[in-house]
Amino acid sequence: MSLSQAQKKAFRSIGHHLDPVVTVSENGASEGVLAELERALSDHELIKVKLALPERDDRRAMLDELVKTSGAETIQTIGKMALLYRRNPQANPKLSNIKRFEEHHGRR
């Protein structure tokens, strides 16, 4: 995918105002978590994920697994929050955080 620094900066700006839509606890990446991650990325393209794990190394390993499994790209991580992006060319404009931002700000 390989986004430019300008794209990542724009996505961080959009992501700042998002609430986490997926939370991963100490139970790890269960089928339910992976299904919700898949749905959220398909619908919203840009999502915030909460990694509710106490150890930094465990959070990093979990994030790596989520990114590998979903095919998403990590835009930013701060503490227990991660911002992930996966482009969906058929995304619903009413659900996609990217498309809603572009429409609201007159970009295409």
Wavefront OBJ file of the C-alpha trace (Angstrom):
o trace
v 0.000 0.000 0.000
v 2.745 2.437 1.037
v 1.176 5.801 1.817
v 3.028 9.088 1.455
v 3.928 11.120 4.525
v 1.324 13.708 3.488
v -1.387 11.027 3.332
v -0.373 9.668 6.730
v -0.473 13.169 8.187
v -3.978 13.725 6.786
v -5.120 10.353 8.131
v -3.679 11.144 11.594
v -5.672 14.370 11.534
v -8.877 12.473 10.698
v -8.078 9.709 13.192
v -7.537 12.118 16.061
v -11.303 12.566 16.386
v -12.238 8.893 16.031
v -13.256 6.611 18.868
v -11.875 3.062 18.965
v -14.176 0.650 17.129
v -12.243 -2.513 17.995
v -10.783 -3.389 21.392
v -8.318 -6.230 21.838
v -8.049 -7.501 25.398
v -5.851 -10.133 26.993
v -8.003 -12.740 25.221
v -6.109 -11.765 22.070
v -7.215 -11.826 18.458
v -10.245 -14.096 18.760
v -12.470 -14.905 15.792
v -14.899 -12.225 16.983
v -12.177 -9.572 17.179
v -10.858 -10.456 13.730
v -14.381 -10.429 12.250
v -15.080 -7.015 13.785
v -11.720 -5.705 12.543
v -12.521 -6.927 9.024
v -15.991 -5.333 9.092
v -14.696 -2.044 10.517
v -11.899 -1.730 7.938
v -14.283 -2.567 5.087
v -16.859 -0.035 6.263
v -14.692 2.784 7.585
v -11.250 2.273 5.934
v -9.563 4.286 8.721
v -10.171 2.989 12.244
v -8.839 3.343 15.747
v -8.072 0.139 17.668
v -7.570 -0.073 21.426
v -4.986 -2.603 22.554
v -5.996 -3.220 26.182
v -2.823 -5.104 27.067
v -0.560 -3.980 29.931
v 2.824 -4.795 28.354
v 4.209 -2.701 25.491
v 5.834 -5.730 23.839
v 2.517 -7.613 23.945
v 0.734 -4.636 22.353
v 3.364 -4.445 19.579
v 3.078 -8.198 18.879
v -0.737 -8.013 18.840
v -0.705 -5.006 16.501
v 1.702 -6.802 14.168
v -0.656 -9.802 14.106
v -3.719 -7.632 13.416
v -1.965 -5.780 10.586
v -0.696 -9.001 9.021
v -4.094 -10.720 9.282
v -6.141 -7.780 7.994
v -3.801 -6.413 5.338
v -4.106 -2.962 6.912
v -1.368 -0.387 7.335
v -0.447 1.153 10.673
v -0.741 4.939 10.456
v 0.103 5.747 14.070
v 0.384 4.214 17.523
v 0.181 6.159 20.753
v 0.154 4.199 23.990
v -2.645 1.661 23.784
v -4.236 3.166 20.662
v -3.430 2.325 17.052
v -4.730 3.942 13.885
v -5.115 1.478 11.003
v -5.985 2.059 7.356
v -7.010 -0.261 4.560
v -8.355 1.166 1.306
v -11.706 -0.096 0.107
v -12.541 1.110 -3.428
v -16.215 0.164 -2.893
v -16.532 1.789 0.539
v -19.919 3.268 1.388
v -19.462 7.076 1.365
v -21.748 7.365 4.389
v -19.571 4.986 6.452
v -16.029 5.612 5.213
v -14.141 8.038 7.469
v -11.956 8.984 4.485
v -14.810 9.634 2.031
v -16.847 11.574 4.623
v -13.826 13.772 5.370
v -13.189 14.378 1.647
v -16.822 15.269 1.009
v -16.996 17.550 4.040
v -13.790 19.338 3.027
v -14.546 19.461 -0.697
v -11.736 17.121 -1.758
v -11.837 14.346 -4.304
l 1 2 3 4 5 6 7 8 9 10 11 12 13 14 15 16 17 18 19 20 21 22 23 24 25 26 27 28 29 30 31 32 33 34 35 36 37 38 39 40 41 42 43 44 45 46 47 48 49 50 51 52 53 54 55 56 57 58 59 60 61 62 63 64 65 66 67 68 69 70 71 72 73 74 75 76 77 78 79 80 81 82 83 84 85 86 87 88 89 90 91 92 93 94 95 96 97 98 99 100 101 102 103 104 105 106 107 108
